């Protein structure tokens, strides 16, 4: 039997504010345990929360970027549950009147564009962090994260594959970064997703039983967990078994999930309006001012790269998926004036380094300015491509200015004709069989000879000039043979 996979995501994103959602405690990752909390975020008796206006603005900004409607009237609610990381025994969140609703995000998978609905985006506070002793002697709790502002982005169940779930998560991450809503540092827990997934026989209208996998903190985990859970449910149904509605925990190292508890329904949380917070009235003029100050979104930037710079769409997609990389590209183009050169260098040499060392290299001294200067030297023929790579690596390592690095490593292109002539003559004398092969019509032999000359010159000469001299000497050799 063929099955259809149905996936919806709930994406939790910490907001990029200076202070927490309802108090003035610092909103920053880390710190000594329990040093960034106060009576308000701990919910001590007699305290009153006050809404962070900037957090509300960031939520509206996210909603506008995802084509949502903005509620003129919104309110906060109490979600009641007892867990040690929530000292109040309830979470302040939004239930039936969220800030943003009824939006959509477009994704592209295998060349096909698909619109995925956004059910709602609501504001809520984060919980603390439990630290379990590895030897089973107990658990500790750090309340520093308590009260950190979050938005929860709830999609409609309109994705039908792990590829689509991954594409949506990547797209929303990119939107949040471009709009400045979140830093999206998944290693710090500032962006995470819950995957809601069910399967049903193809042609069946009724949804299958849904499971939820909680707190997936990487794009890879969202993809692998979606694949594995779909396969698990299909295998159960094929055996004639029953899929139970439950919350599951994904172990990315093992590549499998395990049941945690039965899935709660909304009635289990006994939602009721938060009595300590006034309703939020959002005026149209204020929303218009937020929209007016919206930065360029990734799709718009991608289209600009394609239409104005002539960059291939695949390259533009890859560059704009990461805001830091895209910012570096934009600034480098402004410095060197060569968008295709910048794009080609990024797609080959920079991407290779990101794949080898992670995106951290974009935080390690490489900027659009110094990258653009390297490309400027390369385009002028002042340094070779190999030298440009050495300079980039040195910039990432030390942060030195490109010119200082080139001076220190003596990477400037040498244009001494006598030096090149001597090297070419020496290589041709030492590699007579390769020369004979080229004269016999074996074109690959020229590449070998060229490589030998560049190696002898330690890569410090202009390849075009070397090629020209090498061809002249080969022609002379051919004339002597005739």
N, C-alpha and C positions, 0 to 999 in steps of 0.2 A: 504494500500500500504506500502511496505517496503522501507525504505530510507537508503542511505549511507551518512555518515558524512565525510566531508573532512576538515582537519585542518592543518594550517601552523602557525608557531610561528615566531615572530620577537622579539628577546631577546636583550635587551640593558644592557650592563654591564660596569660600571665605572672601569677604569683601576687603578691598584695599583702603581701609580707613585708618586713621591714627589711633582712635579709641574704640572701645567695645560698643555693642548695640544700644545698651541702656545705661551705661555708666562711663566715667572718664578714665577707667583703667586702660593702660597701653595695650593696643592690639599689635602684638609682635610675636614672632615665633621664638620658642625657646625660653631661656631665663631659668633661674633657680625655681624649683617647684614651689607653687603656692605663694609666689611673690608678686604676681600681677593679678590679684583679685581683691575685691572689697566687699563690704556688707551687701551692696546692691546685686553684684553678679553672683554672690553666694546665697541670695534670697533670705537674708536674716530678717527676723520680724521687725516691722516698723519702717523698712526701707521702701522707697518708691522709685521705679524706673523712669528714665526720660529718654525718648527716642532720639537716636543719632540722625540728624538731618542729612549728613553726607551719605550714610548708608542707604537712606531712602532714595537719594538722588542716583546712586550707583545702581540700585534695583530698577529704577525707571529707565536709566541708560541701557541696561541689559535688555529690558523689555522692548524698547524702541529698536534696538539693533536686531532683535529677533521678531520684528513685525507684530508685536503684541499691542493689544488695546490697554490703555492705562486707566485704572479705576479712579473715578472722581471721589469715591467714598470707599475707604478700606478700614479694616480693624484688626486687632490682635486677639489671639485666643490662647487659652491654656490647654496644652496637651498633657494629660495626666498619666504619669507612669513612674514607678519607683525603680531607680537604678543608682548605684553608688556614685556614678560620675555626674549625676544631676542632683545637686544638694537641695533644690527646692521641691523635689518630687514632682515637678511638672516642667515642661518646656514652653517658653513663650514663642508662639509661632502664629501663622495665619491659616484659618481653616476654610471658611466658605466665601470670604471676601478678600482675595489676594490683591497685591498691588498691580500685577500684570496678568493678562489672560488672553486666550484665543489668538496665538501668533503662529509663526511657522519659520522653519529654517530649511534652506535648500542644500541637498547633498548631491554628490556625483560619484557613482560607482560604475565602473566598466563603461564609461562614456555616456551613461544615462543619468539625467538629472531627475531627482525625486524630491518632492516637498513633504517634509515631516512636520506635523502639527505640534505646537507647543500648547499644552492644556493650560498651564499657569506658571507664573514665577512668583514665589512668595518669600517674604523676609522671615527669618527666625534666628534664634541664638544657638550657638554650638554648645556641646556638652564638654565636660572635663575629660581627662585621659586616665584610664586605668593601667597600672603597671603591675603585671603579674610576676611574682617571684619564680624564677626558673626551677627552683627546688621544691616548690609547693608549700612553702611556709607561710604564704599569705599574699595579699595584694595591697598596693599603694595607690593613692589617687592624687593627681595633680590637677588643680582647678584653674590653672593659668588660662586654659582655653575656654573656660566657662564664660558665656556671654559674648564670645567673638561673633560678629555679624556674618550671617550666611544668607545666600539666596538658594532656594531649591527650585530647580527647573524641571518641571514634570512634562514629559513628552506624551503624545498620544501613542497608542500601540500600533504603529504604522510601519515598523521596520520588519523585514522578512528574512534577514540573514545577519550573521556575525559581521560581515563586511559592511553592511549598512549601519549597524550599531557603532562600529569603529569609526566610520566616516562621520557620523553625527557627533560623536564625542570629540573627535579632532576638530570639527568645524566650530562647535560651541566653545571649545577651549580657545581656539584662535580668536573668536569674536570677543570673548571676555578679556583676552590680553590686549587686543587692539583698542578696545573702549576704555581700558584702564580700570575695569571693574574688579579684576582679581589678578594677582601675580601668577596664579595657576601652578604653583610649585607643588607638584604632586608628591614629591619626596617628603614634603613638610605637611602633607594632608590638606592643603588649601584647595584641592579639587579632587573629588571622588564621585563615584557613580554607583547606583544600585541598578541591577539589571532585572527587570520583570519579564519573564519569558514563559510562553506556553506553546504547545504544538496542537494541531488538529488535522484530521484527514482532509486532503484537498477537496474542495467543494462544500465542506461543512461550514455553515454560517456561524454556529455557536462556538465561542472561544473554548479552548481547552483549559485545564486547571493550571493556574499560574503559580510559579515559584518566584522568590525574590532572592537574589544574591547581593549581599550588603558590602559597602565600603571597598569597592574596587578602585585602586589608586594609580592605575596606569592604563594607557591606551591598549597596550598588549594584553593586560588582564581582562579588559572589557571584551576584547575579541575572542580570547581563548575560553573565557568563562561562558560566553554566549554559544560558542561552538560545542563545548563539552556538555552544557546543560540541555541543548536541543537534542544531542545524540542520546543522552541519558534518558530523556523522556520518551523519545521514539522507541528505544529498546524496551522500556517498560511496557509501552502500549503494544508493541509487537508480541510480547510474551503474554498478553492478556491481563497485565497488571493494572494497578491504579496509581496515578500520579497524585500525590497529596499536596495540598496548599500549605506551603511552609517557607520559612526563611532559612537560607543556606549560607554557609561560609565558604568562600573560594580560597583554595590554597594554590597560589600560582606556581610555587616550586614543584609541587606534586602534580599539578595539572588536573586537579579534581576538587569537587565540592563535597561538603558533608552537612547534614541537617543540623540546625541549631534549635529551632522551636517552631511551633505552629504559627502560621502567619496571622497577625492580628487584623481585625477589621476596625474601621474608624470609630465604631461605637465603643470599642474596648478602651479607648483613650478618654472617653467622657469629656469631649471638647466643650468649653463654654467661654464666652467673651471675657477677655482679660479686664478685670475691674480697675486695675491700677493705671491703665493707659487709655487716653482719649482716642476716639476714632480719628483716622487720618483723612483730611480733606485735601485733595490734590487738584489745584487749579489748572485750567487749560493754558494760561499764560506761562506758568512755571514749567509745564511740560514742554511748551514750545521753546522756551529758553534753553532747556536741557537738550532738546533735539538740535537746536541751532549750533550748539557747541560740541556736537558729536564729532569725533575724529573720523578719518577715512577708514572704512571697513575693509576686511581682507578681500572680499569679492570685487569691490570697486578698485582696490589697488592692483589686483591681478589683471583686471580688464585694462587698466592704464598701462601696465607693463606690456601687455600684448599689443594694444592699439597704438600707443605712442612710441614705445621702444622697439617693437618688432620682436619681442622675446617669445619663443615657443610657449604655447599654453601649458604644456607639461612642466617646463622649467618655472614659469610664473606661478603655477599652482604650488610647486614644492617650496619656492622661495617665500611666498606669502603665507604659507602655513605656519611659519615661525616668525613672530613679530620682530624679535631681535635681529634675526637674519635679514628680514625685509628692510628694517631700518638701516642696517649696515649697507645693504645694497643701494638704497636710495641715496644715502650720503656719499657713498663711493662714486656713484654716477655723477653727482653734483661736482665732485672734485676732479674726476678724470674725464668726464664727458663721453664715456664709452660704455653704454649700457650692455651691449652684446659681449664685450670683453669681460665686464664684471660678472655677467650671468654665466658665461662659459667657465670662468675661473671658479665661481661658487659651485656650479654643478659638478665639477670634477674634483678639484683639490680641496675646497672647503668642506664639501659634503663627505669626502673620504675621511677627513679628519674628525668630523662630527660622528660618523659611524664608528670610528676607531676609539675616540676618547669621550664621546657624549657631548651634549649641548653646552656643557660647562665652558667649552673653549670660547663661546660667544660672550661669556662674562669675564674672560681672562685677557684683558688688555686690547683685544682686537676691536677696532672701531671703524666706522665708515670713513673717517678722515685718514687714518694711517693705511687702511686697505686701499683707499682711492689713490693715495700717494704712490704706493707700490705699483698699482696698475698704470699710473701716469709714467713712471720710470720704464715700465715694461713696454708700454705703447710707443714711447720715444726710441726704444732700442737701447736705452742706457743699461739695462740688465736683461739677462736671458730669463726664459720661463723657469728654468731650474733654479736660478738665483732668486727669482720672485718667491718661489716656494720656501726656500731657506729663510728669506726675510720674514715671511708670514709666520713661520714656526718660531723664529726668534722673538717676534713681536708678542706672540701668545705667551711665550716663556718669561720675557723680561719687561715688555711694555716700552722698549726703547723706540726712538724715532727711526723711521725707515732709512733715512740718509746716514745716520750714525752707524746703523747695522751694516749697510753696504760699504761704508768706509772701513769699518773695523774688520770685516771679512774679506775685503778687497774683491767685491763682486761686480764692480763696474765693468762693462764690456770693453775689451781691448780691441783697438782698431789698427794696430801696428801691422802693416802689410808684410814686412819682412818676417815677423814672428809667425804669421799665418802661413806664408810661403814655405818657411823652413819646416813647419809641422806637417804640412801637406806632403812635401817631398819625402820627409822621413817616413810617413805612414805608407806612401805608395811603394817605397823601396822595400819596406819590411813586410808588405802584404801583397806580393806580386800575384799569387794565385787568385786573390779576390779581384784585383784589377783585371786580370785576364778573363775571369768570369763575367765581369760587367761588360767588357768589350765584346764578349761572345753573346751578349744579349740578356744576361741574367741581371735584371734590374735590382733585385734585392741586395746584390753585392755592393751597390752604391750606399745603401743605408748603413751597411757594416763599416765601409770606409769612412763615411761621414762621422759615425760614432767614435771611431778610433781617433780621428783628428780632434773632435771636440773633447775627448778624454785627455788627449795629449796637451790640449790648451786649457785643461781643467774647467771647461765650460764657460770661460770668461770672454769668449769672442762672439761676435754677432754671427748667428748661424747662417743668415743670408749671405754675409760676406764670405764666410768659410765655404759655403756651398759653391759660390761663384768661382773662388780660387781653385777649389777642388776640380770643378768641371773643366776649367782652363787647362790644368795640368794633365787631366785625363785625356783631353783632346790632343794635347801635345804628344802624349804617349802613343795615342792611336795614329797620329801622323808619322811618328818615327817608325812604327811597325809597318805602315804602308810603304 
